[in-house]
Amino acid sequence: MSDAIIPIAFFVILAGAIVAVAYFQTQRGRERDRAYAEAMEGYRQAVEAARAESDAVRTQLTELNVRVKSMESMLRSVD
């Protein structure tokens, strides 16, 4: 029985080391995923802001197009 204690202790320590390494790698992966999610949230907010600005510019261009057409029609009516 005493001959089996050393190999059993070795395998228990080895299993504990493997579990510890796996745990810390998982924690590192979770932290990396959390940082990635934060970056993606920032990108999403930037895209939404750019889309809102684009819509505002598109609205202004439409208004300017209407004004230019009305000016063009006024100039054509003068001829």
N, C-alpha and C positions, 0 to 999 in steps of 0.2 A: 504494500500500500504506500509506503514512503517513497518508492521509486516513481510513483505516478504523480506526486505532488508538484514536482518541478515542471514537468510538461503541461500539466493542467494550469498552473500559475502562469506559465509562459503564454499559453493560448488565451487565458483570461485577460492578461495585460495587453496582448496583441489586439484582442477584440475591443478592449476599452480604447486603445489608441486609434483604431480604425473608426470607431463611433465618434470619438472626439474630433478627428480630422474631418469626417463627414459633416458633423454639426457645424464646425466653423466655416467650412466651405459653403454650406447652406446659408449661414448668416451673411457671409460675404455676397453671395448671389442675391439674397433678399435686399441687401443694401444697394447693390448695383441696380436691381429692378426698381427700387424706390427712387433712385436718382434718375433713372431713365423715364419713369412715369412723371416726375416733376418737370423734366425737360420737355416731354411731349405736351404736358399741360401748358407750359409757356409757349410752345410753338402753336398750339391750338388757339390760345388767346391772341397771339400775334396775327394769325390767319384771320380770325374773326374781326380784329381791328382793321386789318387791311381790306377785308371784304366790305366792312361798313364804310370806310373811306372811299372805296371804289364805287359803291352805290351812290354816295353823296356826289362824287365827281360825275358819275353818269347822269344823275338828276340835273346837275348844273349844266352839263352839255346839252341835254334835251331842252332845257329852258332857253339856252343860248341859241340852239338851232331854231326854235320857234320864233325867237326875236329876229334872227337873221332872215328867216323866211318872210316875216311880216315887213321888215325893212325892204327886202327885195321886191315884194309885191307893191309896196308904196312907190319905190323907184320905177318900177315898170309901169305903174299907172300914170306917172308923171310924163313918161315918153309918149 
